[in-house]
Amino acid sequence: MSATAVPQAMPIQPDLIAVKARQQGAWSSGDYAIVGTTLQIVGESLCEALDLRAGSKVLDVAAGNGNATLAAARRWCDVTSTDYVSALLERGHERAAAERLKVDFREADAEDLPFADGSFDVVLSTFGVMFTADQDRAASELLRVCKSGGKIGLANWTPEGFIGQLFKTLGKHVAPAAGVKSPALWGTRVRLAEMFGEHAADITAEPRMFVFRYRSAQHWLDVFKTYYGPMFKAFGALDAGKQEALAADLIALAGEFNRAGNGSMAVRSEYLEIIITKR
């Protein structure tokens, strides 16, 4: 090494087990089902984009309270719904029972799915698997349990969209775990190609918009900081003064995206609707 050479810092290797434990705690807090039920249209749209056929074996990964699960079951598919938060599976089960839909609910980790290779015709995840700690391992699991010629359907928030910017704002107030990849990378074509390209016959990723509709920006914030686990945890990690600063930034962010014009909130949030055909 020359006298002027500067040694390169080693990249930080995150403790993914600890990160996963914190994430599971975050999603178990609040009550995501209150927020999740408003996103139902995304599951319906994804199932239509996949052109689901009755009788198909479908797996919903990180299913939350079951938006894509119910959408697939309504199309007479044989659906297995999984999440690592048992309370969310219970909410999904309640919804399926109310509609008298037959669904198999199983607690499972998206990074270690308890199914044999090629078990499913279609594998789904709407705003779920993108939040895994080990992105490459989760992607590998989606591919493993999908049969050759089968499809993986995803709905992932983009970095530029409202939810992508929301997580960026949270990160300014509560530092994310060092070395962990941003969930919003799942909403980029480059990262999708990295994770799935080698094993995909085709990848389509179309930008879509979901509209968050609330009585006002303050109403949205009150709901999210009470029920949306990551935001609930972020506020809980701050003292009163810092909570006020975070709230002000989030209200300002909502204002930048709000197109309601009548005092209510109608915020368009971009996501990618992704269909991967496995080789």
URWO-V746829 format. One record per run of one state. SS is the DSSP state (@ for helix, = for strand, . for the rest). FROM is the first residue (numbers start at 0). LEN is the number of residues. If there is no record, write none. Layout:
ss->{SS:SS}
from->{FROM:FROM}
len->{LEN:LEN}
This chain:
ss->{.:@:.:@:.:=:.:@:.:=:.:@:.:=:.:=:.:=:.:=:.:@:.:@:=:.:@:.:@:.:@:=:.:@:.:@:.:@:=:.:=:.}
from->{0:15:28:31:49:56:60:66:73:77:83:85:98:102:107:108:109:111:112:119:126:128:131:134:145:157:161:173:182:187:188:199:214:216:227:228:236:239:257:258:264:278}
len->{15:13:3:18:7:4:6:7:4:6:2:13:4:5:1:1:2:1:7:7:2:3:3:11:12:4:12:9:5:1:11:15:2:11:1:8:3:18:1:6:14:1}
